[in-house]
Amino acid sequence: MPEEATPRRRRAPAMSLEDRREALVLATIPLLLEHGANVTTSQIAKAAEVAEGTVFRAFKDKRELLVSALKRAMEPDTELDLIDHIPPTDPIEQRLIGAVNAVTGYLNRMWSLMSALRDTGFDPHDDEDRKERKGPPEGMQRVMGRIAGLFEPDAAQLRVEPALAARLLMGIVFTNRMQHEGFGEGMAEPEQLVELFLHGTIRTGGEK
């Protein structure tokens, strides 16, 4: 009897340029936290499981890849999803605590990345970027818009519009996160921060 032909192994479909760029960007983000701008294209290629030459076929240079990775890391999709899953029927305190937790995680990620890049001498913004930048990043604007929505169920009881309330809360979250020299080291927990935001810092009545 004739021997059965060995079936040929099918080749995996070749990755498109966009797929290569995506794989490289996702592989770069955690490496930026570890190495900052000192990460090598060899390390990135290894993490993405591609040949090092692929880096330069997908991006014109290492800088373009690092900037692309930073922009991807700044997208707040995870945080927006967390905020969107906060039940609007929860008490406003619980809604805002959930928002503060989400925003704090976003800030921790952003500032860790920016610190790692700054410490290794990398500035992601060129002169054209600085000319075009006006106001907060688009991602942060989206976050503030979602947080404003958390105030909407109680809009009738607010002293300011929900959008302003969201911006003021975000301002407190930012300053609460600052612990550099001159700012001190104390930091309020989300529950305490929301309590202070809604009811102030002065004790009233029988509070101790």
MARDO-126660 format. One record per residue (C-alpha): residue in one letter; x, y, z. Coordinates in steps of 0.05 Angstrom, whole numbers. Layout:
<pases>
<"A", <X, Y, Z>>;
...
</pases>
This chain:
<pases>
<"M", <0, 0, 0>>;
<"P", <26, 69, -16>>;
<"E", <47, 110, 43>>;
<"E", <0, 165, 62>>;
<"A", <25, 234, 44>>;
<"T", <46, 275, 103>>;
<"P", <-1, 335, 107>>;
<"R", <35, 401, 95>>;
<"R", <37, 449, 153>>;
<"R", <-1, 512, 137>>;
<"R", <38, 576, 144>>;
<"A", <10, 627, 191>>;
<"P", <-16, 687, 153>>;
<"A", <34, 743, 148>>;
<"M", <23, 801, 196>>;
<"S", <0, 866, 164>>;
<"L", <39, 930, 176>>;
<"E", <-14, 953, 225>>;
<"D", <-11, 887, 263>>;
<"R", <64, 894, 268>>;
<"R", <58, 965, 293>>;
<"E", <6, 944, 344>>;
<"A", <48, 886, 370>>;
<"L", <109, 931, 377>>;
<"V", <71, 986, 413>>;
<"L", <39, 938, 463>>;
<"A", <107, 905, 476>>;
<"T", <140, 973, 486>>;
<"I", <95, 1001, 541>>;
<"P", <117, 956, 599>>;
<"L", <190, 962, 576>>;
<"L", <184, 1038, 581>>;
<"L", <165, 1031, 654>>;
<"E", <226, 987, 666>>;
<"H", <279, 1020, 623>>;
<"G", <252, 1088, 602>>;
<"A", <280, 1113, 537>>;
<"N", <341, 1069, 546>>;
<"V", <300, 1009, 522>>;
<"T", <333, 980, 460>>;
<"T", <299, 960, 395>>;
<"S", <328, 890, 407>>;
<"Q", <291, 885, 473>>;
<"I", <227, 910, 441>>;
<"A", <231, 862, 383>>;
<"K", <244, 804, 430>>;
<"A", <184, 822, 473>>;
<"A", <140, 828, 410>>;
<"E", <168, 763, 383>>;
<"V", <190, 794, 317>>;
<"A", <257, 805, 283>>;
<"E", <292, 870, 302>>;
<"G", <289, 894, 230>>;
<"T", <213, 894, 236>>;
<"V", <218, 953, 283>>;
<"F", <247, 996, 228>>;
<"R", <199, 971, 176>>;
<"A", <140, 990, 220>>;
<"F", <167, 1055, 247>>;
<"K", <215, 1105, 217>>;
<"D", <258, 1105, 280>>;
<"K", <258, 1087, 354>>;
<"R", <231, 1155, 374>>;
<"E", <169, 1146, 333>>;
<"L", <157, 1079, 366>>;
<"L", <167, 1107, 436>>;
<"V", <120, 1166, 423>>;
<"S", <67, 1118, 394>>;
<"A", <73, 1073, 456>>;
<"L", <65, 1133, 502>>;
<"K", <4, 1157, 465>>;
<"R", <-27, 1088, 469>>;
<"A", <-13, 1084, 544>>;
<"M", <-47, 1151, 553>>;
<"E", <-112, 1125, 523>>;
<"P", <-160, 1119, 582>>;
<"D", <-203, 1062, 555>>;
<"T", <-194, 1019, 617>>;
<"E", <-213, 1077, 663>>;
<"L", <-272, 1097, 621>>;
<"D", <-298, 1026, 625>>;
<"L", <-291, 1026, 700>>;
<"I", <-329, 1092, 705>>;
<"D", <-383, 1068, 657>>;
<"H", <-396, 1007, 702>>;
<"I", <-410, 1050, 763>>;
<"P", <-485, 1042, 777>>;
<"P", <-520, 1110, 770>>;
<"T", <-567, 1089, 826>>;
<"D", <-510, 1084, 877>>;
<"P", <-505, 1141, 928>>;
<"I", <-463, 1198, 900>>;
<"E", <-408, 1184, 950>>;
<"Q", <-399, 1113, 923>>;
<"R", <-402, 1137, 851>>;
<"L", <-347, 1188, 863>>;
<"I", <-303, 1140, 902>>;
<"G", <-306, 1094, 841>>;
<"A", <-287, 1152, 796>>;
<"V", <-229, 1173, 841>>;
<"N", <-202, 1102, 842>>;
<"A", <-204, 1099, 766>>;
<"V", <-171, 1167, 756>>;
<"T", <-118, 1152, 808>>;
<"G", <-99, 1089, 770>>;
<"Y", <-95, 1129, 706>>;
<"L", <-50, 1182, 738>>;
<"N", <-5, 1130, 769>>;
<"R", <6, 1098, 701>>;
<"M", <17, 1164, 665>>;
<"W", <64, 1194, 716>>;
<"S", <104, 1130, 723>>;
<"L", <115, 1129, 648>>;
<"M", <132, 1203, 643>>;
<"S", <180, 1197, 702>>;
<"A", <216, 1138, 670>>;
<"L", <223, 1176, 604>>;
<"R", <244, 1241, 637>>;
<"D", <296, 1206, 680>>;
<"T", <327, 1178, 616>>;
<"G", <328, 1245, 580>>;
<"F", <269, 1233, 533>>;
<"D", <221, 1290, 515>>;
<"P", <161, 1262, 476>>;
<"H", <140, 1332, 453>>;
<"D", <174, 1369, 396>>;
<"D", <165, 1443, 381>>;
<"E", <104, 1429, 336>>;
<"D", <71, 1388, 391>>;
<"R", <79, 1446, 440>>;
<"K", <47, 1495, 391>>;
<"E", <-13, 1450, 380>>;
<"R", <-25, 1430, 453>>;
<"K", <-81, 1470, 483>>;
<"G", <-117, 1449, 547>>;
<"P", <-117, 1379, 577>>;
<"P", <-103, 1318, 534>>;
<"E", <-163, 1290, 495>>;
<"G", <-163, 1228, 538>>;
<"M", <-168, 1267, 602>>;
<"Q", <-225, 1308, 573>>;
<"R", <-263, 1243, 559>>;
<"V", <-252, 1222, 631>>;
<"M", <-278, 1288, 658>>;
<"G", <-339, 1282, 613>>;
<"R", <-355, 1213, 642>>;
<"I", <-345, 1238, 713>>;
<"A", <-392, 1297, 699>>;
<"G", <-444, 1244, 682>>;
<"L", <-436, 1214, 751>>;
<"F", <-460, 1280, 781>>;
<"E", <-521, 1285, 736>>;
<"P", <-569, 1244, 779>>;
<"D", <-558, 1295, 835>>;
<"A", <-553, 1357, 790>>;
<"A", <-612, 1391, 825>>;
<"Q", <-573, 1390, 891>>;
<"L", <-507, 1416, 864>>;
<"R", <-484, 1487, 873>>;
<"V", <-448, 1484, 806>>;
<"E", <-459, 1451, 739>>;
<"P", <-438, 1376, 735>>;
<"A", <-382, 1393, 686>>;
<"L", <-351, 1443, 735>>;
<"A", <-361, 1395, 793>>;
<"A", <-323, 1342, 754>>;
<"R", <-266, 1390, 739>>;
<"L", <-261, 1411, 812>>;
<"L", <-260, 1339, 835>>;
<"M", <-206, 1323, 784>>;
<"G", <-165, 1382, 810>>;
<"I", <-167, 1353, 880>>;
<"V", <-147, 1284, 854>>;
<"F", <-87, 1315, 819>>;
<"T", <-63, 1354, 879>>;
<"N", <-76, 1296, 926>>;
<"R", <-29, 1254, 883>>;
<"M", <29, 1305, 887>>;
<"Q", <81, 1284, 938>>;
<"H", <143, 1318, 912>>;
<"E", <188, 1361, 955>>;
<"G", <148, 1421, 978>>;
<"F", <81, 1386, 975>>;
<"G", <90, 1340, 1034>>;
<"E", <79, 1265, 1037>>;
<"G", <8, 1258, 1064>>;
<"M", <-45, 1233, 1016>>;
<"A", <-120, 1223, 1028>>;
<"E", <-152, 1157, 1012>>;
<"P", <-208, 1160, 959>>;
<"E", <-263, 1155, 1012>>;
<"Q", <-233, 1212, 1052>>;
<"L", <-221, 1254, 990>>;
<"V", <-293, 1247, 968>>;
<"E", <-318, 1263, 1038>>;
<"L", <-276, 1327, 1039>>;
<"F", <-299, 1346, 969>>;
<"L", <-373, 1338, 984>>;
<"H", <-376, 1363, 1055>>;
<"G", <-314, 1406, 1066>>;
<"T", <-257, 1404, 1116>>;
<"I", <-294, 1437, 1174>>;
<"R", <-327, 1390, 1224>>;
<"T", <-400, 1406, 1237>>;
<"G", <-450, 1388, 1291>>;
<"G", <-428, 1330, 1335>>;
<"E", <-371, 1307, 1290>>;
<"K", <-307, 1288, 1325>>;
</pases>
